[in-house]
Amino acid sequence: MPEVGTTSSLDSADYDPIEHLNAIFSHPSTLSSVSKTSRTLQKHQYELDAEIAQRVAEQIIADGESVQRMQAAQADLAELFQKIESVRERAIHTEQTITEMTADIKRLDNTKRNLTLSMTALKRLQMLTTAYEQLQGLSSSRQYRECAQLLQAVIQLMGHFKSYRSIDQIATLSRNVSDVQRELLEQVCEDFEVTFAKGEVAQRRVMLADACLVMDALGDNARARLITWYCNTQLREYRQVFRGNDEAGSLDNISRRYSWFKRMLKTYDDQHAAIFPPSWRVDEMLANTFCEGTRDDFRAILAKSIRRADGQSLNVNMLLSCLQETLDFEHSLERKLTNSSRMSIDTFTSNDEKVPPFAHAISEAFEPYLSVWVEAQEKQLSVTLPRYRQQPLKPPDEDFSPQMVMSSSTELYSFYRLTFAQCSKLSTGAPLVELSKVFAKYLDNYAQQVLLYHISERPSGQTPSRFPSTEDTIIVLNTADYCFNTCTQLEERIRGRVEDSLKASVDLQSQEDAFMGVASAAIRGLVRMVEAELEPAWREMRNTGWSRLQGVNDQSPYVAELLQRVNARSRVILAMLHKQQYARAFCDNLVELLASTYAANIIQCRPISEVGAEQMLLDSYVLTKGFEELLTLSAPQGTTAPVGFVKRVQEKMNRLSPLLKTLQVRPSPPEALVQAYLIHIADKSDVNFRKVLDLKGIRKQDQGQLMELFIAHKSGPRNESLPQYSAFLTSLVVNTGTTTTTGNLASAQLHNLQGRFDPSIFGSAILTAARDGVDRFGSPALGGSSAAGSRSVSPPPGTVVQNGDSGSTPGGNVNQNLRNIGKFFKRDLGGFGGRFGGHRGGEDGGK
């Protein structure tokens, strides 16, 4: 019999007695154990009742003990509070007792303190009265050294009686002391005036030096009055000579001013330096006064020169000569009168350095007129740039090198460095910012008028026109890279010298982007050179009867020729690209162009049979494998292609697979072709489906049934999630007489390729790219979107310019579009690793 009363049944929270009984008496034969089961249950019940009674009794006893403990704790707390209160009362009583005991002592302490203060005040009053009387006697006898000491004591003692001036006697004494101070001030000033007027400085030098001690004791105002009088007295002759005479005060005689003051400083050192205390720094005060007056004179002279009635402008050479002499004079003052030497003008120091006291003290007057000098530099640049344009890319007697740059770029930046160093020496304010804007303007002009000029088609006076060679394009690419890096350094240096408030005005980022635009154009030019070699292979592909093929081979005849031409030309170009970033950019652009051109030629080969589509698919696989090795053509044997580049090649070439797989399906039965389209192309566009039918060569009158089936199937529940348009197929335009890819190769121009590269469309391609908002230089990739990761090439020759735009563009638009393209190009190259423009020695720049 099953056991009754187990924990698993009776102690369960969801115990069901009926279920339990059914389990015990599951068979009629078990009914004989009913009485035994009943006794077992009763016994278990009695045990439970006994256990419950025991637990209740124990809990009653525990509750009684808890109550007793709580009552004991309350009694202890009451006793503790009584003790605390008793201690507090005793503390208050003790404090009162101590206060009563010390009250008399406090009164005695206050009495002693007041008596001491009274005695001290009386003693100081006696000392003050005595010192005042002695000071009067020494003042009348001009004993200035003793006067200085007593005067300091009198002033110090008088400070103790400021709170007693309400007493008549103290107030009278205070007025008498002030009168003595005033008399001493006037007396010392009079002695200086008389001594200098009579020329008796040498004889009375000691007396004047002691008088300076008195002025020190009288305070800062007295000292400043004496120094101001001395400076004005010494410079009186200078003002009379150079302000009252137009000829002497002109800029032509600026050296005479500085020579006069140098003689004045020598006189000070020889005759007057011993009179004044070194802490007064009278020589610096004299130099500052001279500089302020001279600066005001120059401002008036320069303003007058600008407003000349004869219409002649300010002579730039004279302005610079005067400014140079002024700077040299300021430098000499700093060396002579300050301990710290002036910072070098040829180094870029931190703006946290302390500004020298005589920096721009006089030359500040020239700063508003430095725009004349900046204009002169701009004129020189405007003459120099056309000369750079006519220079050959490399000297005739010099061999080509993959690292070669145009000599004009190094000359331009050398001129920039020299001009910047000179301007930063003259001013670190607005003129330096103005010069940076001139730099920016002619960097733009250099990028457009010189660099782009050398990689564009130019009339030669004969037929055909002159096109850039591979070496020329490489030199322009290297020069754009050099200009980009140097432009960055130039901006940093200018920001390091210009005033903090003007740093934000210095910005050469647009120029950096413009040079990146040139680099992008050069890379695209190299790609075009490869493309020009491929027209025979593409012609052979188009001349193949793709609708009449009876079987497939490993590859078509044109494939080997195409790969041979691509590899041969690319190997030469890659050997000349000394930076991995540019080699990767070239290969990326080349693969993009080859994939786009291959798609355009497939369209030209229509009608395409099922066997032809299968052969094209095999050809695309062979081409993909060949293109994957482009980046290793000039690398040592055994080098593997970077993983990132291989993925990119596969991504571009595999965009053709859905179309070719769809073309392999026969139009009968019709449902098979429709289903193949929905699986491979995977969109619901009627227009795109018609393109596939046109490529297969299905006649218009036979397309109706297929279109009806397509419309019915695309509306089914299985195809609800398909996109409306396929990006790749939508970009293809298939018409009866014309085939083109939007932003890529046009069939009409495929037949007219001349086997040569035409870089003359760089400007219009850049303009079109910026206007159409494409992702990179040129059009978006076939089948791709203008998403941030795209690196599509620019439109090849013959690109159809939409919206009525022509290929020409104003210079300003070319510059702006160069900048826009440069930003995208720099971003793309940034993905290859390392800072753009820097040398990268890594093997895989594209991972």
C-alpha positions in Angstrom: 0.0 0.0 0.0 1.3 3.5 -0.7 2.6 5.3 2.3 0.4 8.0 3.8 1.5 11.3 5.4 4.6 12.0 3.4 5.9 15.5 3.2 5.5 15.6 -0.5 1.7 15.3 -0.2 0.3 16.4 3.2 2.7 19.3 3.6 2.2 20.6 0.1 0.7 24.1 -0.3 -1.7 23.0 -3.0 -2.7 19.7 -1.3 -5.8 18.1 -2.7 -7.2 15.4 -0.5 -9.5 13.9 -3.2 -6.5 13.4 -5.5 -4.5 11.9 -2.7 -7.3 9.4 -1.8 -7.6 8.4 -5.4 -3.9 7.8 -5.5 -4.1 5.6 -2.3 -7.2 3.6 -3.3 -6.5 3.4 -7.0 -7.8 -0.2 -7.2 -10.7 -2.1 -5.5 -8.2 -4.4 -3.9 -6.8 -1.5 -1.9 -10.1 -1.0 0.0 -9.1 -3.5 2.6 -6.5 -1.0 3.9 -9.0 1.7 4.7 -9.0 1.1 8.4 -5.3 1.0 8.6 -5.0 4.2 6.6 -7.6 5.9 8.9 -5.6 4.9 12.0 -2.4 6.2 10.4 -4.0 9.6 9.7 -5.4 9.9 13.2 -2.0 9.1 14.7 -0.4 11.8 12.5 -3.1 14.2 13.5 -2.4 13.5 17.2 1.3 14.1 16.7 0.6 17.4 15.0 -1.7 18.6 17.8 0.9 17.7 20.4 3.6 19.5 18.5 1.4 22.6 18.1 0.6 22.7 21.8 4.3 22.4 22.7 5.2 25.3 20.4 2.4 27.5 21.9 3.6 26.9 25.4 7.2 27.8 24.5 6.1 31.0 22.8 4.1 32.1 25.9 7.2 31.6 28.2 9.4 33.6 25.7 6.9 36.5 25.6 7.0 36.7 29.4 10.8 36.9 29.5 10.8 39.6 26.8 8.4 41.8 28.8 10.6 41.5 31.8 13.7 42.5 29.9 12.0 45.6 28.4 10.9 46.7 31.9 14.4 46.3 33.2 15.8 48.4 30.3 13.3 51.2 31.0 14.3 51.3 34.6 18.0 51.6 33.7 17.3 54.4 31.2 15.4 56.4 33.9 18.3 56.0 36.3 20.8 57.2 33.6 18.7 60.3 32.8 18.7 61.2 36.6 22.5 61.0 36.7 22.9 63.2 33.6 20.7 65.9 35.0 22.7 65.8 38.3 26.0 66.3 36.5 24.6 69.2 34.5 23.4 71.0 37.6 26.8 70.6 39.3 28.5 72.0 36.1 26.3 75.1 36.1 27.0 75.7 39.8 30.8 75.3 39.2 30.8 77.8 36.3 29.0 80.4 38.5 31.5 79.9 41.3 34.5 80.4 38.9 33.0 83.5 37.3 32.6 85.1 40.7 36.2 84.3 41.7 37.7 85.8 38.4 35.6 88.9 38.1 38.1 91.0 40.1 41.0 89.6 38.1 39.3 90.7 34.8 38.8 94.2 36.1 42.5 94.4 37.1 43.5 93.1 33.6 41.4 95.8 31.8 42.9 98.5 34.0 46.5 97.3 33.2 45.8 97.2 29.5 44.3 100.7 29.4 47.3 102.1 31.5 49.8 100.5 29.0 48.0 102.0 26.0 48.0 105.4 27.6 51.7 105.3 28.4 52.5 104.1 24.9 50.4 106.9 23.3 52.1 109.5 25.5 55.5 108.1 24.6 54.7 108.2 20.8 53.3 111.7 21.1 56.5 112.8 22.8 58.6 111.1 20.0 56.4 112.6 17.3 56.7 116.1 18.7 60.5 115.9 19.0 60.9 114.4 15.5 58.6 117.1 14.1 60.7 119.9 15.6 64.0 118.3 14.4 62.5 117.8 10.9 61.7 121.5 10.6 65.3 122.4 11.4 66.8 119.8 9.0 64.5 120.9 6.2 65.5 124.5 6.4 69.2 123.5 6.3 68.6 121.0 3.4 70.0 118.0 5.2 68.0 115.7 3.1 69.5 112.3 4.1 68.6 113.0 7.8 65.3 114.5 6.7 64.4 111.3 4.9 64.9 109.2 8.0 63.0 111.5 10.3 60.2 111.9 7.8 59.7 108.2 7.6 59.5 108.1 11.5 57.1 111.0 11.6 54.8 109.5 9.0 54.8 106.2 10.8 54.1 107.8 14.2 51.4 109.9 12.8 49.6 106.8 11.6 49.1 105.7 15.2 47.1 108.9 16.0 44.6 108.7 13.1 41.9 107.7 15.6 42.7 110.6 18.0 42.2 113.5 15.4 39.1 114.5 17.2 41.4 116.0 19.9 42.4 119.5 19.0 46.0 119.2 19.9 46.4 116.0 17.8 44.6 117.6 14.9 46.9 120.7 15.0 50.0 118.5 15.1 48.7 116.5 12.1 48.2 119.7 10.1 51.7 120.8 10.9 53.2 117.5 9.8 51.3 117.8 6.5 52.6 121.3 6.0 56.1 120.1 6.5 55.6 117.3 3.9 54.3 119.8 1.4 57.1 122.2 2.0 59.7 119.4 1.6 58.1 118.4 -1.7 58.1 121.9 -3.1 61.6 122.5 -1.8 63.1 119.3 -3.4 61.3 120.1 -6.7 62.7 123.6 -6.7 66.2 122.4 -5.9 66.1 120.0 -8.9 64.8 122.7 -11.3 67.4 125.3 -10.2 70.2 122.7 -10.3 69.3 121.5 -13.8 68.7 125.1 -15.1 72.1 126.3 -13.9 73.9 123.1 -15.1 75.3 122.4 -11.6 74.2 118.7 -11.6 77.8 117.4 -11.1 78.5 119.7 -8.2 75.2 119.0 -6.3 74.8 115.4 -7.3 75.1 114.1 -3.7 72.5 116.6 -2.4 70.1 115.6 -5.2 70.5 111.9 -4.5 69.7 112.6 -0.8 66.6 114.6 -2.0 65.4 111.5 -3.9 65.4 109.7 -0.5 63.0 112.4 0.8 60.8 111.9 -2.2 60.8 108.1 -1.6 59.6 108.8 2.0 56.9 111.2 0.7 55.3 108.4 -1.3 54.4 107.3 -4.9 52.8 110.6 -5.9 55.8 112.7 -5.0 58.2 110.2 -6.8 56.0 110.2 -9.9 55.9 114.0 -10.0 59.7 114.2 -9.9 60.2 111.5 -12.6 57.6 113.1 -14.9 59.3 116.5 -14.5 62.7 115.0 -15.3 61.4 113.2 -18.4 59.7 116.3 -19.7 62.7 118.4 -19.1 65.1 116.0 -20.9 62.7 115.6 -23.9 61.9 119.3 -24.3 64.6 119.8 -26.8 63.6 116.7 -28.7 60.0 117.9 -29.1 61.0 121.3 -30.2 63.3 120.0 -32.9 61.3 117.1 -34.3 57.8 118.4 -33.9 58.3 122.0 -34.9 60.1 121.2 -38.2 58.5 119.2 -41.0 61.8 118.3 -42.5 63.4 117.0 -39.3 60.2 115.2 -38.2 59.7 113.4 -41.5 60.1 109.7 -42.0 63.3 110.3 -43.9 65.0 111.5 -40.7 63.7 108.8 -38.5 67.2 107.7 -37.7 68.0 111.1 -36.3 65.3 110.7 -33.7 66.8 107.4 -32.5 70.3 108.7 -32.5 69.3 111.7 -30.4 67.7 109.5 -27.8 70.6 107.2 -27.7 72.8 110.2 -26.8 70.3 111.2 -24.2 70.5 107.7 -22.6 74.3 108.0 -22.6 74.0 111.3 -20.8 71.7 109.8 -18.3 74.1 106.9 -17.6 77.1 109.2 -17.3 75.6 112.1 -15.3 72.2 111.4 -13.9 72.0 107.7 -13.1 73.8 108.2 -9.7 71.1 110.7 -8.7 68.0 108.5 -8.9 67.6 105.2 -6.9 67.9 102.1 -9.2 64.4 101.0 -8.0 62.9 104.1 -9.6 64.0 102.8 -13.1 64.1 106.3 -14.4 65.8 105.2 -17.6 62.8 103.0 -18.5 60.4 105.8 -17.7 62.4 108.1 -19.9 62.4 105.6 -22.7 58.6 105.0 -22.3 57.9 108.7 -22.5 60.1 109.0 -25.6 58.4 106.1 -27.2 54.9 107.4 -26.5 55.7 110.8 -27.9 57.4 109.4 -31.0 54.5 107.0 -31.6 52.1 109.9 -31.6 54.4 111.8 -34.0 54.5 108.9 -36.4 50.8 108.4 -36.3 50.3 112.0 -37.4 53.0 111.9 -40.0 51.6 108.7 -41.6 48.0 110.0 -41.5 49.2 113.1 -43.2 51.1 111.0 -45.9 47.9 109.1 -46.7 46.0 112.3 -47.2 48.5 114.0 -49.5 46.9 116.3 -52.0 49.2 115.2 -54.9 47.6 111.8 -54.8 50.8 109.9 -54.3 50.6 106.8 -52.1 52.8 106.0 -49.2 56.2 104.7 -50.4 56.2 101.0 -49.4 60.0 100.8 -49.3 60.3 103.8 -47.1 57.6 102.5 -44.8 59.4 99.2 -44.4 62.7 100.9 -43.9 61.4 103.1 -41.2 59.6 100.2 -39.6 62.7 98.1 -39.6 64.7 100.9 -38.0 62.0 101.3 -35.4 62.0 97.6 -34.6 65.8 97.6 -34.3 65.6 100.6 -31.9 62.9 98.8 -29.8 65.1 95.7 -29.7 68.1 97.8 -28.5 66.0 99.4 -25.7 65.0 95.9 -24.6 68.5 94.7 -24.5 69.7 97.8 -22.6 66.9 98.4 -20.2 65.4 94.9 -19.4 67.0 91.8 -18.1 65.2 89.3 -20.4 66.1 89.4 -24.1 63.5 89.8 -26.7 62.1 86.6 -28.2 63.5 85.7 -31.6 61.4 86.6 -34.6 62.4 83.5 -36.5 61.0 81.0 -34.0 57.4 80.3 -33.0 57.1 80.7 -29.2 54.3 80.1 -26.9 51.7 82.9 -26.4 52.1 82.4 -22.7 55.5 84.2 -22.8 55.7 87.6 -21.2 55.4 90.4 -23.7 58.6 92.5 -23.7 58.0 96.0 -22.3 59.2 97.8 -25.4 57.7 95.5 -28.0 55.7 97.6 -30.5 56.1 100.6 -28.2 56.7 102.8 -31.4 56.1 100.3 -34.2 52.4 100.1 -33.2 51.9 103.4 -35.1 52.9 101.6 -38.4 50.5 98.7 -38.0 47.4 100.3 -39.5 49.4 101.1 -42.6 50.9 97.6 -43.1 48.1 96.9 -45.5 50.2 98.8 -48.0 53.0 96.3 -47.5 50.5 93.4 -47.7 49.2 94.8 -51.0 52.8 94.9 -52.3 53.3 91.2 -51.5 50.0 90.4 -53.3 51.2 92.3 -56.4 54.4 90.3 -56.3 52.5 87.0 -56.1 50.1 88.1 -58.9 53.2 88.5 -61.2 54.9 85.3 -60.0 52.0 82.9 -60.5 51.9 83.3 -64.4 55.6 82.6 -64.5 55.1 79.4 -62.5 52.5 78.3 -65.0 54.9 78.6 -67.9 57.7 76.7 -66.1 58.2 73.1 -67.1 57.2 70.5 -64.5 60.8 69.3 -64.2 64.1 70.9 -65.4 65.2 69.5 -68.8 68.5 68.3 -67.4 66.9 66.4 -64.4 65.7 62.8 -64.5 62.3 61.9 -63.3 61.9 60.6 -59.7 58.7 59.2 -58.1 59.2 61.6 -55.3 59.7 64.7 -57.5 57.6 67.8 -56.9 57.3 71.0 -59.0 60.1 73.5 -58.1 57.5 76.3 -58.2 55.7 74.8 -55.2 58.9 74.9 -53.1 59.6 78.5 -54.3 56.1 79.6 -53.4 56.3 78.2 -49.9 59.8 79.6 -49.4 58.4 83.0 -50.3 55.5 82.4 -47.9 57.9 81.6 -45.1 60.0 84.6 -45.6 57.1 86.9 -45.9 55.4 85.4 -42.9 58.6 85.8 -40.8 58.9 89.4 -41.8 55.2 90.2 -41.2 55.2 88.5 -37.8 58.2 90.6 -36.9 56.3 93.7 -37.9 52.9 92.8 -36.4 51.0 89.9 -34.8 47.6 91.5 -35.3 45.3 92.3 -38.1 48.0 92.7 -40.8 49.2 89.1 -40.2 45.6 87.9 -40.6 45.3 89.9 -43.8 48.5 88.4 -45.1 47.1 84.9 -44.3 44.1 85.7 -46.5 46.5 86.7 -49.3 48.3 83.4 -48.8 44.9 81.6 -49.1 43.9 83.4 -52.2 47.1 82.5 -54.1 47.1 79.0 -52.8 43.7 78.6 -54.5 45.1 80.2 -57.6 48.1 78.0 -57.6 45.9 74.9 -57.3 43.6 76.0 -60.2 45.9 78.0 -62.5 49.1 76.0 -62.1 48.5 72.4 -60.9 45.2 71.8 -62.8 46.6 73.6 -65.8 49.4 71.0 -66.1 47.1 68.0 -66.0 44.5 69.5 -68.5 44.5 69.4 -72.3 46.2 72.5 -73.7 46.2 73.7 -77.3 49.6 73.3 -78.9 49.1 75.2 -82.0 49.0 71.9 -83.9 46.8 68.9 -84.0 46.4 67.0 -81.8 46.5 69.0 -78.6 49.0 68.3 -75.8 48.0 65.9 -73.1 49.8 65.3 -69.8 52.1 62.3 -69.6 52.2 59.8 -66.8 55.3 61.5 -65.3 53.7 64.9 -65.4 50.6 63.6 -63.7 52.7 62.0 -61.0 54.6 65.2 -60.4 51.4 67.1 -60.1 50.1 64.5 -57.6 53.3 64.8 -55.5 53.1 68.5 -55.6 49.5 68.6 -54.4 50.4 66.3 -51.6 53.4 68.5 -50.7 51.2 71.6 -50.8 48.6 70.0 -48.6 51.2 69.1 -45.9 52.9 72.5 -46.1 49.6 74.3 -46.0 48.8 72.6 -42.8 52.1 73.6 -41.2 51.7 77.1 -42.5 48.3 77.5 -40.8 49.7 76.1 -37.5 52.6 78.6 -37.6 50.5 81.6 -38.3 48.1 80.6 -35.5 51.1 80.2 -33.2 52.1 83.8 -33.8 48.9 85.7 -34.3 47.1 87.3 -31.3 44.7 85.1 -29.4 41.6 87.1 -30.3 42.4 86.6 -34.1 43.3 82.9 -34.2 39.9 82.0 -35.4 40.4 84.2 -38.4 43.3 82.1 -39.7 41.9 79.2 -41.7 43.6 77.5 -44.6 41.3 74.4 -44.5 39.7 75.3 -47.8 43.0 75.5 -49.4 44.0 72.1 -48.0 40.8 70.7 -49.5 41.5 72.3 -52.8 44.9 70.5 -53.0 43.1 67.3 -52.2 40.8 68.1 -55.1 43.9 68.4 -57.4 45.2 65.1 -56.0 41.9 63.5 -56.8 42.0 64.9 -60.3 45.5 63.5 -60.8 44.5 60.1 -59.6 41.5 60.1 -61.9 43.9 61.2 -64.8 46.0 58.1 -64.1 42.9 56.0 -64.2 41.9 57.5 -67.5 45.3 56.6 -68.9 44.6 53.0 -68.2 41.1 53.3 -69.7 42.4 54.7 -72.9 44.3 51.5 -73.5 41.2 49.3 -73.1 39.1 50.4 -76.0 40.2 47.5 -78.4 39.2 44.9 -75.7 35.8 46.6 -75.1 35.3 46.7 -78.9 36.0 43.0 -79.2 33.4 42.4 -76.4 30.8 44.4 -78.1 31.4 42.7 -81.5 30.9 39.3 -80.0 27.5 37.7 -81.0 26.2 37.1 -77.5 22.8 36.1 -78.8 24.2 33.4 -81.0 26.6 31.6 -78.6 26.1 27.8 -78.6 28.2 27.0 -75.5 30.4 28.5 -72.8 34.1 28.5 -72.3 36.4 29.3 -69.3 36.6 32.9 -70.6 35.9 35.0 -73.6 38.8 36.1 -75.9 38.5 39.7 -74.9 39.1 39.0 -71.2 42.7 38.0 -71.5 43.5 41.1 -73.6 41.6 43.3 -71.2 43.5 42.0 -68.2 46.8 42.2 -70.0 46.3 45.8 -70.9 45.1 46.8 -67.4 48.0 45.1 -65.7 50.6 46.4 -68.1 49.6 50.0 -67.7 48.8 49.8 -64.0 52.1 48.2 -63.2 53.9 51.2 -64.7 51.8 53.7 -62.8 52.0 51.9 -59.5 55.7 51.8 -59.7 55.7 55.6 -59.8 53.3 56.1 -56.8 55.7 56.2 -53.8 52.9 56.4 -51.2 50.6 53.5 -50.4 47.6 55.8 -49.9 47.8 57.0 -53.5 48.4 53.5 -54.9 45.3 52.3 -53.1 43.2 55.3 -54.2 44.4 54.7 -57.8 43.3 51.0 -57.7 40.0 51.8 -56.0 39.2 54.3 -58.7 40.3 52.0 -61.5 38.2 49.1 -60.2 35.2 51.5 -59.9 35.7 52.6 -63.5 36.2 49.1 -64.9 33.1 47.8 -63.2 31.0 50.8 -64.5 32.4 50.4 -68.0 31.9 46.7 -68.0 28.2 47.2 -67.1 27.8 49.8 -69.9 29.3 47.4 -72.4 27.0 44.6 -71.3 24.1 46.8 -72.1 25.7 47.5 -75.6 25.9 43.8 -76.2 22.1 43.2 -76.3 20.3 41.1 -77.2 21.9 38.6 -74.9 20.9 35.0 -74.9 20.9 32.7 -71.9 24.2 31.1 -73.0 25.6 34.6 -73.5 24.6 35.7 -70.0 26.2 32.6 -68.6 29.5 33.3 -70.5 29.4 36.9 -69.2 29.0 35.7 -65.7 32.0 33.5 -66.1 33.9 36.4 -67.6 33.0 38.6 -64.6 34.4 36.0 -62.2 37.7 35.9 -64.2 37.9 39.7 -64.3 37.2 39.9 -60.5 40.1 37.6 -59.8 42.4 39.6 -62.0 41.4 42.9 -60.5 42.0 41.6 -57.0 45.7 41.5 -57.8 46.0 45.1 -59.1 47.4 46.5 -55.8 50.2 43.9 -55.8 51.5 44.4 -59.4 54.5 46.5 -58.3 54.9 44.7 -55.0 57.6 42.0 -54.3 56.6 38.5 -55.5 54.5 36.6 -53.1 52.8 39.7 -51.7 49.1 39.1 -51.1 46.4 41.7 -51.8 45.0 43.6 -48.8 41.8 42.1 -47.5 40.0 45.4 -47.6 40.9 45.9 -51.3 39.8 42.3 -52.2 36.4 42.9 -50.6 36.0 46.2 -52.5 36.7 44.6 -55.8 34.3 41.8 -55.1 31.6 44.3 -54.0 31.9 46.3 -57.2 32.0 43.4 -59.6 29.4 41.3 -57.9 26.8 44.0 -58.5 26.6 42.6 -62.0 25.8 39.0 -60.9 22.0 39.5 -60.2 21.4 40.9 -63.7 23.4 38.2 -65.4 21.8 35.4 -63.4 18.4 36.8 -64.4 19.4 36.9 -68.0 20.3 33.2 -67.9 16.6 32.3 -67.4 14.6 31.5 -70.5 11.4 33.5 -71.1 9.4 30.3 -71.5 7.7 29.5 -69.3 7.1 33.1 -68.4 6.7 32.4 -64.7 10.3 31.3 -64.5 11.7 34.6 -65.8 9.4 36.6 -63.5 10.4 34.5 -60.4 14.1 34.8 -61.3 13.8 38.6 -61.5 12.0 38.8 -58.2 14.7 36.6 -56.6 17.9 38.1 -58.1 17.0 41.7 -58.9 14.5 41.8 -56.0 12.6 45.0 -56.7 9.0 45.8 -57.8 9.9 48.3 -60.6 8.0 47.9 -63.9 10.6 50.0 -65.7 13.5 47.8 -64.5 11.7 44.6 -65.5 11.3 46.1 -69.0 15.0 46.8 -69.1 15.7 43.1 -68.5 13.2 42.1 -71.3 15.0 44.6 -73.6 18.4 43.1 -72.8 17.1 39.6 -73.6 15.9 40.9 -76.9 12.2 40.2 -76.3 10.0 42.1 -78.7 7.7 44.8 -77.5 4.6 43.0 -78.6 5.7 39.9 -76.7 6.3 41.7 -73.5 2.7 42.2 -72.5 2.1 38.8 -71.0 5.3 38.9 -69.1 4.5 42.3 -67.7 1.0 41.1 -66.6 2.6 38.1 -64.8 5.2 40.4 -63.2 2.5 42.8 -61.9 0.5 39.9 -60.5 3.5 38.3 -58.8 5.0 41.4 -57.3 1.7 42.2 -55.5 1.7 38.8 -53.8 2.3 38.4 -50.1 5.8 36.9 -50.6 7.0 40.0 -52.3 5.5 42.7 -50.1 8.9 43.5 -48.5 10.8 44.0 -51.8 12.0 47.6 -52.4 10.4 49.6 -55.1 13.6 50.1 -57.1 16.9 48.3 -57.4 19.7 50.9 -57.1 22.0 49.2 -59.7 19.4 48.5 -62.4 17.7 51.8 -61.9 21.0 53.6 -62.8 21.0 51.8 -66.1 19.2 53.5 -69.0 18.3 51.2 -71.9 16.7 52.9 -74.9 16.3 51.8 -78.5 19.1 53.9 -79.8 21.0 55.0 -76.8 22.3 53.3 -73.7 24.0 55.1 -70.8 24.6 54.7 -67.1 23.5 57.7 -65.0 26.7 59.6 -64.1 28.9 56.9 -65.8 29.7 55.7 -69.3 27.4 56.6 -72.2 27.1 54.2 -75.1 27.1 56.9 -77.7 30.6 57.9 -76.5 31.7 54.3 -76.2 31.8 54.2 -80.0 33.7 57.5 -80.2 36.5 56.8 -77.8 39.7 58.0 -79.4 42.1 55.8 -77.3 43.4 58.8 -75.3 42.8 60.4 -72.0 41.0 63.7 -71.8 41.6 65.5 -68.5 40.2 68.8 -69.7 36.8 67.9 -68.1 38.2 67.9 -64.6 36.7 71.3 -63.7 33.3 70.4 -65.1 33.4 67.0 -63.5 34.1 68.6 -60.1 31.4 71.2 -60.6 28.9 68.5 -61.6 29.9 66.4 -58.6 29.4 69.3 -56.1 26.1 70.4 -57.8 24.6 66.9 -57.8 25.6 66.2 -54.2 27.4 63.0 -55.1 29.4 61.1 -52.5 32.8 61.5 -54.2 34.6 63.1 -57.1 32.3 62.2 -59.9 29.1 60.2 -60.0 27.8 57.5 -57.6 28.7 54.0 -58.3 26.6 51.8 -60.5 24.1 50.0 -58.4 25.3 51.8 -55.3 24.0 54.7 -53.4 25.6 58.0 -52.4 26.2 56.6 -48.9 29.2 57.7 -46.9 31.3 54.7 -47.7 31.2 55.0 -51.5 34.3 55.9 -53.4 33.1 56.1 -56.9 35.2 57.6 -59.7 34.4 60.8 -61.5 32.5 60.7 -64.8 34.6 59.6 -67.7 34.9 61.5 -71.0 31.5 61.8 -72.6 29.5 62.0 -69.4 26.1 63.5 -70.2 25.9 66.7 -68.2 22.3 67.0 -67.0 20.1 70.0 -66.3 21.6 71.9 -69.1 25.0 72.6 -67.4 28.0 73.0 -69.6 31.5 71.7 -68.9 32.9 75.2 -68.2 32.7 76.8 -64.8 34.0 80.1 -63.4 37.3 80.0 -61.5 35.6 80.6 -58.1 33.3 77.6 -58.7 36.2 75.4 -59.7 38.0 76.4 -56.5 35.0 75.6 -54.3 34.4 72.3 -56.0 38.1 71.4 -55.7 37.6 72.0 -52.0 34.5 69.8 -51.8 36.1 67.0 -53.7 39.3 67.3 -51.6 37.2 66.8 -48.4 35.8 63.5 -49.8 39.1 62.4 -51.2 40.9 63.1 -47.9 38.1 61.2 -46.1 38.5 58.2 -48.3 42.3 58.1 -48.0 41.9 58.5 -44.3 40.3 55.1 -44.3 43.5 53.5 -45.6 45.2 54.2 -42.3 47.5 57.0 -41.1 47.2 60.7 -41.5 46.5 61.7 -45.1 49.6 62.8 -46.9 52.0 61.1 -44.6 54.2 58.2 -45.7 52.8 54.8 -44.8 55.1 51.9 -44.9 52.5 49.3 -44.1 51.7 46.6 -46.6 47.9 46.9 -46.3 46.6 50.3 -46.4 43.1 49.3 -47.0 42.1 47.0 -44.2 
